[in-house]
Amino acid sequence: MAKVGIFFGTDTGNTRRIAKDIATALGSSIAAKPVNVRNASVTDMLAFDALILGTPTYGEGLLPGLSTGTATESWEEFLPSLAGQDFSGKKVAIYGLGNQKSYPDEFIDAVFYLYEQFKQCGATLIGEWTTEGYNFKASKAVVDGHFVGLPLDQENQKDLTPDRLDAWLKTLEQAWE
């Protein structure tokens, strides 16, 4: 199998830490070194057959970016560069950080924006996740009764992250085969 590209957006570093955990769990023979999307290009992503993308959700359901007060550019500025790109044949999985207690009405909404954009570009989206074990009111990232990616709440359920991440990565490895 070709290497998996890991790209993330972050301001505080939490999403980067998860990206590093993913890379470590998969090993260097499978996963490339994680790259902050502010330092990436579409060409960088297209070099991989499989991608893992990470994003936090800011405020009331927003992608990280300059309009949300982040210190540097992030997904908000990157996504427009995907318009018209062809990701057919690429498998894309997404994880998202959010806070289900402080933002129960838009829990990990930013994951949906990545999902929607890469789906429009022809990617095969993998890595859906159950809504069980989460306490939120609404999320755009729930499609057909499942999250379109892995939700992680480092504020309220940090202790569940290692097991969730391990189980999710196992489902991705099966989908990559």
PEWOGI-V330403 format. One record per helix or strand of 3 or more residues. SS is the DSSP state (helix for helix, strand for strand). FROM is the first residue (numbers start at 1). TO is the last residue. If there is no record, write none. Layout:
BEGIN
ss=(SS & SS)
from=(FROM & FROM)
to=(TO & TO)
END
This chain:
BEGIN
ss=(strand & helix & helix & helix & strand & helix & helix & strand & helix & strand & strand & helix)
from=(4 & 14 & 37 & 42 & 50 & 66 & 75 & 91 & 109 & 124 & 150 & 158)
to=(8 & 26 & 39 & 46 & 56 & 68 & 82 & 97 & 120 & 126 & 152 & 176)
END
